[in-house]
Amino acid sequence: MAERHVDLEFVDYVIKSIVDHPDDVKADRKIDEMGVLITLEVHPQDMGQVIGRSGQTAKSVRTLLRVIGAKNNARVNLKIVEPPGSTHVMRDRSIQDSPQEAPKAPVDDLNL
């Protein structure tokens, strides 16, 4: 008889419920020294729905997985694989998050 994995079934059900291409959802479960790792792959157009605004959907799914893991005495982590062709744009944090500095005077202009 096959072993039932509640955590994998949960991820599969929730993600397939919120995406436009449920047939393209693939979830894989592996156990390593850090606990259970669920790797999730979705259609490139569904990445925004899975991640959610400011990452809130992914954060919520991970929180619920932690609850399921605690109930089963296991640590459960979720890894969302970014598919090739997704429309996610990496922002350059060093430019947007750093405060603007005043231009520095050339060394020759300093009164030393």
N, C-alpha and C positions, 0 to 999 in steps of 0.2 A: 504494500500500500504506500502511495506517495505521501511524503511529509508535507503538511500544510504550513505555508509561510504567510502569516497574517500581515506582516509588514509589507511584503511584496504585493499581496492582493490589495492592500489599502492604497498604495501608490498607484497601482495599475487602475483601480476604480476611479480614484479622484482625478488623476491626470486625464484619463480618457473622457471624463465627464466635462472637462473645461476646454478641451482643444477642438479645433475644427477638423482635424485629421486623426481620429482615434485609431485608425488601422495602422498608422505609422509610429505609434507609441511602443517602445521596447524598454522593458525594465529587466535588469539582471541583478541577481543577488549573489554576493560572495562573502565568505567569512574569512577574516584574517586576524592578526594579533590585536588590532584596534577594535574589533567587533564586527558588526554586519555592515557591509557597504552595498547600497543599492545604487546602481548606475542607470540613469534615465536618458533615453534618446527620444527626441520628438522631431516632427517635421519642422524645417527651418521657419516656416510662417507661424508656427505655434509657440515659438520661444518667448515672445512677449506675453502671451497668456499664461505660460508656465511660470515665468519669473514674476510677473505682476508689476504694478507701479512701485517703483523704488525697491523692488525685490520682496514685497510683502507676501505675495502668494507663495513663493519658494520658502520664505522664512516660516510661514504658517504650516506648510506641509512638513518641514523639518521639525518644528515644535511638536506636532502631533505624532511624528515618527518617534521622537524621544519618549513620549508618553507610552506608546505601544511597546517600545524597547524596555522601558522601566517595568512595565507590567510582566514582561517575559524575561526579566533579568539579563538584558542584552543592551549593548550600545549600538544604536542604528544611525548610520549616516547616509545622506543623500548627495550624490554627485550628479549634476546635470551637465551632460556633454553638449557643448555648442557645436551644432552640425555645420558642415561646410555649406556656404550659401546663405547663412542666416544674416539678418539685417542688423545685428547688434554692432554698434560702433563703439570702439574703445575710446574713452576720453582721456586726454593727457592730464592727469591729476596734478602734475607739477606746475602747469600753467594756470589752471583754474583754481586750485586750492591754496596757492602761495600768495601772500600779501604782496602788493605792488611795492617795490623798493624805489627809492629816489635814485636817479642816475648818479653814479660816482664821478667825482671830479678827477681829471687826469693827475697823475703824480706830479707833473711839472707845475700845476697850478697851486699846489699846496705850499704854504709858507713854512718851510722846514728850516 
